[in-house]
Amino acid sequence: MIRSVFYILIFILSTAYVNAAIPNDGIDDSKSIENMIMNSPPGSTVSLKTGTYDICSKINIKNIKDI
């Protein structure tokens, strides 16, 4: 039961990160994409919706395993 709640919570949080970077809006998506990657649980898949993302600054990815 607790494990199920944990996975549901992870799904909700990961969905929020996916929606944080909005394609084709002309707004810098660098930090949103970085946060999405850095906050993904181990073993997860990070994906973005089809579109053009504005990357205006460096995306730092550190100490990430199994993504």
PyMOL Python script that loads the backbone (N, CA, C, O; Angstrom):
from pymol import cmd

cmd.read_pdbstr("""\
ATOM      1  N   MET A   1       0.823  -1.199   0.000  1.00  0.00           N
ATOM      2  CA  MET A   1       0.000   0.000   0.000  1.00  0.00           C
ATOM      3  C   MET A   1       0.860   1.253   0.000  1.00  0.00           C
ATOM      4  O   MET A   1       0.648   2.154  -0.812  1.00  0.00           O
ATOM      5  N   ILE A   2       1.829   1.316   0.904  1.00  0.00           N
ATOM      6  CA  ILE A   2       2.704   2.490   0.965  1.00  0.00           C
ATOM      7  C   ILE A   2       3.492   2.625  -0.329  1.00  0.00           C
ATOM      8  O   ILE A   2       3.700   3.732  -0.827  1.00  0.00           O
ATOM      9  N   ARG A   3       3.927   1.496  -0.868  1.00  0.00           N
ATOM     10  CA  ARG A   3       4.681   1.518  -2.119  1.00  0.00           C
ATOM     11  C   ARG A   3       3.823   2.089  -3.253  1.00  0.00           C
ATOM     12  O   ARG A   3       4.321   2.864  -4.069  1.00  0.00           O
ATOM     13  N   SER A   4       2.555   1.720  -3.311  1.00  0.00           N
ATOM     14  CA  SER A   4       1.649   2.232  -4.341  1.00  0.00           C
ATOM     15  C   SER A   4       1.488   3.741  -4.226  1.00  0.00           C
ATOM     16  O   SER A   4       1.519   4.447  -5.234  1.00  0.00           O
ATOM     17  N   VAL A   5       1.320   4.231  -3.025  1.00  0.00           N
ATOM     18  CA  VAL A   5       1.195   5.674  -2.800  1.00  0.00           C
ATOM     19  C   VAL A   5       2.470   6.379  -3.242  1.00  0.00           C
ATOM     20  O   VAL A   5       2.412   7.448  -3.850  1.00  0.00           O
ATOM     21  N   PHE A   6       3.611   5.791  -2.942  1.00  0.00           N
ATOM     22  CA  PHE A   6       4.897   6.362  -3.335  1.00  0.00           C
ATOM     23  C   PHE A   6       4.982   6.493  -4.855  1.00  0.00           C
ATOM     24  O   PHE A   6       5.386   7.543  -5.355  1.00  0.00           O
ATOM     25  N   TYR A   7       4.612   5.452  -5.596  1.00  0.00           N
ATOM     26  CA  TYR A   7       4.679   5.496  -7.052  1.00  0.00           C
ATOM     27  C   TYR A   7       3.677   6.484  -7.642  1.00  0.00           C
ATOM     28  O   TYR A   7       3.974   7.145  -8.637  1.00  0.00           O
ATOM     29  N   ILE A   8       2.525   6.589  -7.056  1.00  0.00           N
ATOM     30  CA  ILE A   8       1.544   7.573  -7.522  1.00  0.00           C
ATOM     31  C   ILE A   8       2.077   8.982  -7.309  1.00  0.00           C
ATOM     32  O   ILE A   8       1.929   9.840  -8.180  1.00  0.00           O
ATOM     33  N   LEU A   9       2.690   9.225  -6.168  1.00  0.00           N
ATOM     34  CA  LEU A   9       3.274  10.534  -5.887  1.00  0.00           C
ATOM     35  C   LEU A   9       4.383  10.860  -6.878  1.00  0.00           C
ATOM     36  O   LEU A   9       4.457  11.984  -7.374  1.00  0.00           O
ATOM     37  N   ILE A  10       5.237   9.899  -7.170  1.00  0.00           N
ATOM     38  CA  ILE A  10       6.310  10.111  -8.151  1.00  0.00           C
ATOM     39  C   ILE A  10       5.714  10.440  -9.512  1.00  0.00           C
ATOM     40  O   ILE A  10       6.208  11.334 -10.199  1.00  0.00           O
ATOM     41  N   PHE A  11       4.668   9.737  -9.911  1.00  0.00           N
ATOM     42  CA  PHE A  11       4.036  10.005 -11.199  1.00  0.00           C
ATOM     43  C   PHE A  11       3.489  11.427 -11.259  1.00  0.00           C
ATOM     44  O   PHE A  11       3.681  12.125 -12.254  1.00  0.00           O
ATOM     45  N   ILE A  12       2.821  11.850 -10.214  1.00  0.00           N
ATOM     46  CA  ILE A  12       2.256  13.203 -10.176  1.00  0.00           C
ATOM     47  C   ILE A  12       3.360  14.246 -10.259  1.00  0.00           C
ATOM     48  O   ILE A  12       3.246  15.214 -11.011  1.00  0.00           O
ATOM     49  N   LEU A  13       4.424  14.056  -9.494  1.00  0.00           N
ATOM     50  CA  LEU A  13       5.532  15.010  -9.519  1.00  0.00           C
ATOM     51  C   LEU A  13       6.226  15.019 -10.868  1.00  0.00           C
ATOM     52  O   LEU A  13       6.586  16.088 -11.361  1.00  0.00           O
ATOM     53  N   SER A  14       6.425  13.860 -11.478  1.00  0.00           N
ATOM     54  CA  SER A  14       7.099  13.811 -12.770  1.00  0.00           C
ATOM     55  C   SER A  14       6.246  14.450 -13.852  1.00  0.00           C
ATOM     56  O   SER A  14       6.780  15.062 -14.778  1.00  0.00           O
ATOM     57  N   THR A  15       4.933  14.320 -13.752  1.00  0.00           N
ATOM     58  CA  THR A  15       4.048  14.968 -14.706  1.00  0.00           C
ATOM     59  C   THR A  15       4.152  16.483 -14.590  1.00  0.00           C
ATOM     60  O   THR A  15       4.111  17.186 -15.599  1.00  0.00           O
ATOM     61  N   ALA A  16       4.285  16.985 -13.384  1.00  0.00           N
ATOM     62  CA  ALA A  16       4.430  18.426 -13.180  1.00  0.00           C
ATOM     63  C   ALA A  16       5.706  18.933 -13.830  1.00  0.00           C
ATOM     64  O   ALA A  16       5.709  20.011 -14.425  1.00  0.00           O
ATOM     65  N   TYR A  17       6.796  18.169 -13.725  1.00  0.00           N
ATOM     66  CA  TYR A  17       8.046  18.594 -14.338  1.00  0.00           C
ATOM     67  C   TYR A  17       7.964  18.564 -15.851  1.00  0.00           C
ATOM     68  O   TYR A  17       8.534  19.430 -16.515  1.00  0.00           O
ATOM     69  N   VAL A  18       7.272  17.592 -16.408  1.00  0.00           N
ATOM     70  CA  VAL A  18       7.130  17.517 -17.853  1.00  0.00           C
ATOM     71  C   VAL A  18       6.378  18.741 -18.355  1.00  0.00           C
ATOM     72  O   VAL A  18       6.736  19.309 -19.387  1.00  0.00           O
ATOM     73  N   ASN A  19       5.353  19.147 -17.645  1.00  0.00           N
ATOM     74  CA  ASN A  19       4.547  20.283 -18.066  1.00  0.00           C
ATOM     75  C   ASN A  19       5.217  21.623 -17.798  1.00  0.00           C
ATOM     76  O   ASN A  19       4.757  22.645 -18.306  1.00  0.00           O
ATOM     77  N   ALA A  20       6.298  21.647 -17.011  1.00  0.00           N
ATOM     78  CA  ALA A  20       6.963  22.902 -16.691  1.00  0.00           C
ATOM     79  C   ALA A  20       7.678  23.480 -17.903  1.00  0.00           C
ATOM     80  O   ALA A  20       7.732  24.700 -18.056  1.00  0.00           O
ATOM     81  N   ALA A  21       8.227  22.632 -18.766  1.00  0.00           N
ATOM     82  CA  ALA A  21       8.888  23.089 -19.985  1.00  0.00           C
ATOM     83  C   ALA A  21       7.856  23.046 -21.109  1.00  0.00           C
ATOM     84  O   ALA A  21       7.409  21.973 -21.514  1.00  0.00           O
ATOM     85  N   ILE A  22       7.487  24.215 -21.602  1.00  0.00           N
ATOM     86  CA  ILE A  22       6.437  24.303 -22.618  1.00  0.00           C
ATOM     87  C   ILE A  22       7.076  24.637 -23.963  1.00  0.00           C
ATOM     88  O   ILE A  22       7.726  25.673 -24.103  1.00  0.00           O
ATOM     89  N   PRO A  23       6.892  23.759 -24.956  1.00  0.00           N
ATOM     90  CA  PRO A  23       7.490  24.021 -26.264  1.00  0.00           C
ATOM     91  C   PRO A  23       6.785  25.163 -26.988  1.00  0.00           C
ATOM     92  O   PRO A  23       5.606  25.437 -26.764  1.00  0.00           O
ATOM     93  N   ASN A  24       7.540  25.817 -27.858  1.00  0.00           N
ATOM     94  CA  ASN A  24       7.003  26.833 -28.769  1.00  0.00           C
ATOM     95  C   ASN A  24       6.405  28.052 -28.075  1.00  0.00           C
ATOM     96  O   ASN A  24       5.537  28.719 -28.638  1.00  0.00           O
ATOM     97  N   ASP A  25       6.863  28.354 -26.846  1.00  0.00           N
ATOM     98  CA  ASP A  25       6.293  29.509 -26.147  1.00  0.00           C
ATOM     99  C   ASP A  25       7.233  30.709 -26.113  1.00  0.00           C
ATOM    100  O   ASP A  25       6.851  31.779 -25.638  1.00  0.00           O
ATOM    101  N   GLY A  26       8.462  30.541 -26.613  1.00  0.00           N
ATOM    102  CA  GLY A  26       9.411  31.644 -26.645  1.00  0.00           C
ATOM    103  C   GLY A  26      10.026  31.986 -25.300  1.00  0.00           C
ATOM    104  O   GLY A  26      10.691  33.015 -25.174  1.00  0.00           O
ATOM    105  N   ILE A  27       9.819  31.150 -24.293  1.00  0.00           N
ATOM    106  CA  ILE A  27      10.362  31.379 -22.952  1.00  0.00           C
ATOM    107  C   ILE A  27      11.466  30.360 -22.691  1.00  0.00           C
ATOM    108  O   ILE A  27      11.348  29.199 -23.082  1.00  0.00           O
ATOM    109  N   ASP A  28      12.540  30.796 -22.029  1.00  0.00           N
ATOM    110  CA  ASP A  28      13.677  29.923 -21.721  1.00  0.00           C
ATOM    111  C   ASP A  28      13.221  28.691 -20.938  1.00  0.00           C
ATOM    112  O   ASP A  28      12.617  28.812 -19.872  1.00  0.00           O
ATOM    113  N   ASP A  29      13.515  27.512 -21.474  1.00  0.00           N
ATOM    114  CA  ASP A  29      13.132  26.247 -20.846  1.00  0.00           C
ATOM    115  C   ASP A  29      14.305  25.556 -20.161  1.00  0.00           C
ATOM    116  O   ASP A  29      14.141  24.451 -19.644  1.00  0.00           O
ATOM    117  N   SER A  30      15.470  26.169 -20.142  1.00  0.00           N
ATOM    118  CA  SER A  30      16.683  25.534 -19.615  1.00  0.00           C
ATOM    119  C   SER A  30      16.510  25.035 -18.191  1.00  0.00           C
ATOM    120  O   SER A  30      16.763  23.863 -17.911  1.00  0.00           O
ATOM    121  N   LYS A  31      16.089  25.892 -17.304  1.00  0.00           N
ATOM    122  CA  LYS A  31      15.970  25.525 -15.888  1.00  0.00           C
ATOM    123  C   LYS A  31      14.887  24.465 -15.678  1.00  0.00           C
ATOM    124  O   LYS A  31      15.061  23.560 -14.861  1.00  0.00           O
ATOM    125  N   SER A  32      13.788  24.567 -16.395  1.00  0.00           N
ATOM    126  CA  SER A  32      12.713  23.578 -16.265  1.00  0.00           C
ATOM    127  C   SER A  32      13.182  22.194 -16.693  1.00  0.00           C
ATOM    128  O   SER A  32      12.876  21.203 -16.031  1.00  0.00           O
ATOM    129  N   ILE A  33      13.921  22.121 -17.792  1.00  0.00           N
ATOM    130  CA  ILE A  33      14.437  20.835 -18.269  1.00  0.00           C
ATOM    131  C   ILE A  33      15.474  20.297 -17.297  1.00  0.00           C
ATOM    132  O   ILE A  33      15.480  19.105 -16.990  1.00  0.00           O
ATOM    133  N   GLU A  34      16.349  21.165 -16.811  1.00  0.00           N
ATOM    134  CA  GLU A  34      17.350  20.741 -15.823  1.00  0.00           C
ATOM    135  C   GLU A  34      16.672  20.183 -14.570  1.00  0.00           C
ATOM    136  O   GLU A  34      17.062  19.124 -14.078  1.00  0.00           O
ATOM    137  N   ASN A  35      15.671  20.879 -14.055  1.00  0.00           N
ATOM    138  CA  ASN A  35      14.953  20.412 -12.862  1.00  0.00           C
ATOM    139  C   ASN A  35      14.255  19.082 -13.114  1.00  0.00           C
ATOM    140  O   ASN A  35      14.241  18.208 -12.247  1.00  0.00           O
ATOM    141  N   MET A  36      13.680  18.933 -14.296  1.00  0.00           N
ATOM    142  CA  MET A  36      13.000  17.693 -14.630  1.00  0.00           C
ATOM    143  C   MET A  36      13.980  16.523 -14.600  1.00  0.00           C
ATOM    144  O   MET A  36      13.662  15.465 -14.056  1.00  0.00           O
ATOM    145  N   ILE A  37      15.155  16.700 -15.172  1.00  0.00           N
ATOM    146  CA  ILE A  37      16.162  15.635 -15.197  1.00  0.00           C
ATOM    147  C   ILE A  37      16.699  15.366 -13.800  1.00  0.00           C
ATOM    148  O   ILE A  37      16.791  14.212 -13.383  1.00  0.00           O
ATOM    149  N   MET A  38      17.051  16.410 -13.082  1.00  0.00           N
ATOM    150  CA  MET A  38      17.667  16.243 -11.764  1.00  0.00           C
ATOM    151  C   MET A  38      16.706  15.645 -10.735  1.00  0.00           C
ATOM    152  O   MET A  38      17.149  14.988  -9.793  1.00  0.00           O
ATOM    153  N   ASN A  39      15.411  15.859 -10.898  1.00  0.00           N
ATOM    154  CA  ASN A  39      14.436  15.369  -9.925  1.00  0.00           C
ATOM    155  C   ASN A  39      13.741  14.081 -10.345  1.00  0.00           C
ATOM    156  O   ASN A  39      12.798  13.638  -9.689  1.00  0.00           O
ATOM    157  N   SER A  40      14.203  13.482 -11.433  1.00  0.00           N
ATOM    158  CA  SER A  40      13.630  12.212 -11.874  1.00  0.00           C
ATOM    159  C   SER A  40      14.166  11.080 -11.016  1.00  0.00           C
ATOM    160  O   SER A  40      15.359  11.047 -10.716  1.00  0.00           O
ATOM    161  N   PRO A  41      13.315  10.163 -10.621  1.00  0.00           N
ATOM    162  CA  PRO A  41      13.782   9.032  -9.816  1.00  0.00           C
ATOM    163  C   PRO A  41      14.654   8.091 -10.648  1.00  0.00           C
ATOM    164  O   PRO A  41      14.495   8.020 -11.867  1.00  0.00           O
ATOM    165  N   PRO A  42      15.567   7.374 -10.009  1.00  0.00           N
ATOM    166  CA  PRO A  42      16.423   6.424 -10.726  1.00  0.00           C
ATOM    167  C   PRO A  42      15.593   5.419 -11.521  1.00  0.00           C
ATOM    168  O   PRO A  42      14.577   4.913 -11.043  1.00  0.00           O
ATOM    169  N   GLY A  43      16.039   5.144 -12.728  1.00  0.00           N
ATOM    170  CA  GLY A  43      15.356   4.181 -13.582  1.00  0.00           C
ATOM    171  C   GLY A  43      14.219   4.761 -14.395  1.00  0.00           C
ATOM    172  O   GLY A  43      13.574   4.039 -15.154  1.00  0.00           O
ATOM    173  N   SER A  44      13.960   6.049 -14.253  1.00  0.00           N
ATOM    174  CA  SER A  44      12.850   6.652 -14.982  1.00  0.00           C
ATOM    175  C   SER A  44      13.297   7.090 -16.373  1.00  0.00           C
ATOM    176  O   SER A  44      14.489   7.136 -16.675  1.00  0.00           O
ATOM    177  N   THR A  45      12.329   7.405 -17.200  1.00  0.00           N
ATOM    178  CA  THR A  45      12.585   7.909 -18.545  1.00  0.00           C
ATOM    179  C   THR A  45      12.141   9.360 -18.591  1.00  0.00           C
ATOM    180  O   THR A  45      11.020   9.689 -18.202  1.00  0.00           O
ATOM    181  N   VAL A  46      13.014  10.215 -19.064  1.00  0.00           N
ATOM    182  CA  VAL A  46      12.696  11.636 -19.205  1.00  0.00           C
ATOM    183  C   VAL A  46      12.350  11.884 -20.667  1.00  0.00           C
ATOM    184  O   VAL A  46      13.135  11.555 -21.557  1.00  0.00           O
ATOM    185  N   SER A  47      11.191  12.458 -20.918  1.00  0.00           N
ATOM    186  CA  SER A  47      10.801  12.751 -22.295  1.00  0.00           C
ATOM    187  C   SER A  47      10.145  14.123 -22.362  1.00  0.00           C
ATOM    188  O   SER A  47       9.593  14.621 -21.381  1.00  0.00           O
ATOM    189  N   LEU A  48      10.222  14.713 -23.538  1.00  0.00           N
ATOM    190  CA  LEU A  48       9.641  16.031 -23.771  1.00  0.00           C
ATOM    191  C   LEU A  48       8.614  15.927 -24.888  1.00  0.00           C
ATOM    192  O   LEU A  48       8.737  15.089 -25.782  1.00  0.00           O
ATOM    193  N   LYS A  49       7.611  16.773 -24.831  1.00  0.00           N
ATOM    194  CA  LYS A  49       6.628  16.823 -25.903  1.00  0.00           C
ATOM    195  C   LYS A  49       7.304  17.350 -27.167  1.00  0.00           C
ATOM    196  O   LYS A  49       8.316  18.047 -27.094  1.00  0.00           O
ATOM    197  N   THR A  50       6.743  17.018 -28.310  1.00  0.00           N
ATOM    198  CA  THR A  50       7.262  17.494 -29.582  1.00  0.00           C
ATOM    199  C   THR A  50       7.150  19.013 -29.642  1.00  0.00           C
ATOM    200  O   THR A  50       6.135  19.588 -29.248  1.00  0.00           O
ATOM    201  N   GLY A  51       8.197  19.650 -30.136  1.00  0.00           N
ATOM    202  CA  GLY A  51       8.181  21.097 -30.280  1.00  0.00           C
ATOM    203  C   GLY A  51       9.567  21.675 -30.177  1.00  0.00           C
ATOM    204  O   GLY A  51      10.552  20.941 -30.094  1.00  0.00           O
ATOM    205  N   THR A  52       9.647  22.979 -30.182  1.00  0.00           N
ATOM    206  CA  THR A  52      10.912  23.691 -30.077  1.00  0.00           C
ATOM    207  C   THR A  52      11.042  24.261 -28.673  1.00  0.00           C
ATOM    208  O   THR A  52      10.178  25.002 -28.203  1.00  0.00           O
ATOM    209  N   TYR A  53      12.136  23.902 -28.016  1.00  0.00           N
ATOM    210  CA  TYR A  53      12.409  24.374 -26.661  1.00  0.00           C
ATOM    211  C   TYR A  53      13.519  25.411 -26.715  1.00  0.00           C
ATOM    212  O   TYR A  53      14.515  25.223 -27.413  1.00  0.00           O
ATOM    213  N   ASP A  54      13.353  26.493 -25.988  1.00  0.00           N
ATOM    214  CA  ASP A  54      14.350  27.558 -25.942  1.00  0.00           C
ATOM    215  C   ASP A  54      15.358  27.246 -24.849  1.00  0.00           C
ATOM    216  O   ASP A  54      15.023  27.250 -23.664  1.00  0.00           O
ATOM    217  N   ILE A  55      16.600  26.976 -25.253  1.00  0.00           N
ATOM    218  CA  ILE A  55      17.687  26.700 -24.318  1.00  0.00           C
ATOM    219  C   ILE A  55      18.602  27.924 -24.355  1.00  0.00           C
ATOM    220  O   ILE A  55      19.403  28.078 -25.277  1.00  0.00           O
ATOM    221  N   CYS A  56      18.481  28.786 -23.357  1.00  0.00           N
ATOM    222  CA  CYS A  56      19.223  30.047 -23.324  1.00  0.00           C
ATOM    223  C   CYS A  56      20.363  30.040 -22.314  1.00  0.00           C
ATOM    224  O   CYS A  56      21.125  31.003 -22.234  1.00  0.00           O
ATOM    225  N   SER A  57      20.484  28.971 -21.547  1.00  0.00           N
ATOM    226  CA  SER A  57      21.579  28.866 -20.585  1.00  0.00           C
ATOM    227  C   SER A  57      21.995  27.406 -20.462  1.00  0.00           C
ATOM    228  O   SER A  57      21.303  26.504 -20.932  1.00  0.00           O
ATOM    229  N   LYS A  58      23.133  27.195 -19.824  1.00  0.00           N
ATOM    230  CA  LYS A  58      23.690  25.858 -19.678  1.00  0.00           C
ATOM    231  C   LYS A  58      22.794  25.003 -18.784  1.00  0.00           C
ATOM    232  O   LYS A  58      22.276  25.471 -17.769  1.00  0.00           O
ATOM    233  N   ILE A  59      22.623  23.738 -19.182  1.00  0.00           N
ATOM    234  CA  ILE A  59      21.891  22.770 -18.368  1.00  0.00           C
ATOM    235  C   ILE A  59      22.926  21.903 -17.677  1.00  0.00           C
ATOM    236  O   ILE A  59      23.677  21.186 -18.339  1.00  0.00           O
ATOM    237  N   ASN A  60      22.974  21.959 -16.352  1.00  0.00           N
ATOM    238  CA  ASN A  60      23.942  21.193 -15.567  1.00  0.00           C
ATOM    239  C   ASN A  60      23.303  19.907 -15.070  1.00  0.00           C
ATOM    240  O   ASN A  60      22.287  19.930 -14.376  1.00  0.00           O
ATOM    241  N   ILE A  61      23.912  18.791 -15.434  1.00  0.00           N
ATOM    242  CA  ILE A  61      23.427  17.487 -14.994  1.00  0.00           C
ATOM    243  C   ILE A  61      24.567  16.821 -14.249  1.00  0.00           C
ATOM    244  O   ILE A  61      25.601  16.502 -14.835  1.00  0.00           O
ATOM    245  N   LYS A  62      24.375  16.610 -12.948  1.00  0.00           N
ATOM    246  CA  LYS A  62      25.432  16.059 -12.103  1.00  0.00           C
ATOM    247  C   LYS A  62      24.926  14.849 -11.332  1.00  0.00           C
ATOM    248  O   LYS A  62      23.786  14.821 -10.868  1.00  0.00           O
ATOM    249  N   ASN A  63      25.792  13.851 -11.204  1.00  0.00           N
ATOM    250  CA  ASN A  63      25.527  12.680 -10.358  1.00  0.00           C
ATOM    251  C   ASN A  63      24.204  11.990 -10.667  1.00  0.00           C
ATOM    252  O   ASN A  63      23.467  11.619  -9.754  1.00  0.00           O
ATOM    253  N   ILE A  64      23.906  11.823 -11.928  1.00  0.00           N
ATOM    254  CA  ILE A  64      22.677  11.156 -12.337  1.00  0.00           C
ATOM    255  C   ILE A  64      23.006   9.724 -12.739  1.00  0.00           C
ATOM    256  O   ILE A  64      23.953   9.481 -13.486  1.00  0.00           O
ATOM    257  N   LYS A  65      22.212   8.774 -12.234  1.00  0.00           N
ATOM    258  CA  LYS A  65      22.395   7.363 -12.579  1.00  0.00           C
ATOM    259  C   LYS A  65      21.060   6.768 -13.004  1.00  0.00           C
ATOM    260  O   LYS A  65      20.016   7.095 -12.438  1.00  0.00           O
ATOM    261  N   ASP A  66      21.099   5.906 -13.990  1.00  0.00           N
ATOM    262  CA  ASP A  66      19.939   5.112 -14.406  1.00  0.00           C
ATOM    263  C   ASP A  66      18.753   5.929 -14.892  1.00  0.00           C
ATOM    264  O   ASP A  66      17.608   5.587 -14.597  1.00  0.00           O
ATOM    265  N   ILE A  67      19.003   6.991 -15.622  1.00  0.00           N
ATOM    266  CA  ILE A  67      17.887   7.736 -16.227  1.00  0.00           C
ATOM    267  C   ILE A  67      18.000   7.572 -17.723  1.00  0.00           C
ATOM    268  O   ILE A  67      17.177   8.104 -18.467  1.00  0.00           O
TER     269      ILE A  67
END
""", "prot")
cmd.dss("prot")
cmd.show_as("cartoon", "prot")
cmd.util.cbc("prot")
cmd.orient("prot")
